Amino acid sequence: MPEDPPSTPPAKPPAAPPRERGGQGAVVAERKAARTKPPGLYQVVLLNDDYTPMEFVVMVLQQYFQRDLETATHIMLKIHHEGRGVCGVYPKDVAATKVELVLAAARRDGHPLQCILEAA
């Protein structure tokens, strides 16, 4: 009968190089906590014009910016008297979406209302 070949001893992992005294040659890695900045905030601003009805501006403030009637009326009057009014402050993507929604609603109803985005 044929004999099994002699088994080879299992391979040992290579030995680590000897450490020198005094810490020379040792590497110490520091863990630094990664901190991300909060997203930048942007103001959504409505601009005054002589054609858009005040009721429409109040409706926009209530529907797209979740303002109650009193606050929406106050912002609308500020827009009317000062030429512009801040509707809200949001992260950039949210603010840009709100600007597009307001502009689409104004065009749909035939109003020249302007809504812009500004860095806060």
QUIMO-V586014 format. One record per residue. N is the residue number from 1. RES is the residue in three letters. PSI is psi in whole degrees, -180 to 180 (none if undefined). Layout:
((N:RES:PSI) (N:RES:PSI))
This chain:
((1:MET:142) (2:PRO:142) (3:GLU:149) (4:ASP:143) (5:PRO:150) (6:PRO:138) (7:SER:146) (8:THR:144) (9:PRO:148) (10:PRO:146) (11:ALA:135) (12:LYS:144) (13:PRO:150) (14:PRO:142) (15:ALA:143) (16:ALA:147) (17:PRO:146) (18:PRO:142) (19:ARG:144) (20:GLU:152) (21:ARG:151) (22:GLY:2) (23:GLY:5) (24:GLN:137) (25:GLY:-8) (26:ALA:146) (27:VAL:130) (28:VAL:121) (29:ALA:130) (30:GLU:138) (31:ARG:125) (32:LYS:130) (33:ALA:128) (34:ALA:126) (35:ARG:127) (36:THR:145) (37:LYS:145) (38:PRO:153) (39:PRO:148) (40:GLY:147) (41:LEU:148) (42:TYR:144) (43:GLN:139) (44:VAL:122) (45:VAL:132) (46:LEU:139) (47:LEU:145) (48:ASN:147) (49:ASP:169) (50:ASP:4) (51:TYR:-31) (52:THR:126) (53:PRO:145) (54:MET:-35) (55:GLU:-36) (56:PHE:-42) (57:VAL:-42) (58:VAL:-43) (59:MET:-42) (60:VAL:-45) (61:LEU:-37) (62:GLN:-45) (63:GLN:-45) (64:TYR:-17) (65:PHE:8) (66:GLN:45) (67:ARG:144) (68:ASP:170) (69:LEU:-43) (70:GLU:-46) (71:THR:-43) (72:ALA:-41) (73:THR:-41) (74:HIS:-45) (75:ILE:-42) (76:MET:-43) (77:LEU:-36) (78:LYS:-44) (79:ILE:-44) (80:HIS:-43) (81:HIS:-36) (82:GLU:-9) (83:GLY:-10) (84:ARG:156) (85:GLY:141) (86:VAL:124) (87:CYS:-31) (88:GLY:166) (89:VAL:125) (90:TYR:166) (91:PRO:158) (92:LYS:-47) (93:ASP:-37) (94:VAL:-44) (95:ALA:-44) (96:ALA:-39) (97:THR:-43) (98:LYS:-40) (99:VAL:-47) (100:GLU:-40) (101:LEU:-43) (102:VAL:-46) (103:LEU:-40) (104:ALA:-42) (105:ALA:-41) (106:ALA:-44) (107:ARG:-39) (108:ARG:-37) (109:ASP:3) (110:GLY:30) (111:HIS:144) (112:PRO:23) (113:LEU:134) (114:GLN:137) (115:CYS:128) (116:ILE:168) (117:LEU:133) (118:GLU:145) (119:ALA:136) (120:ALA:none))
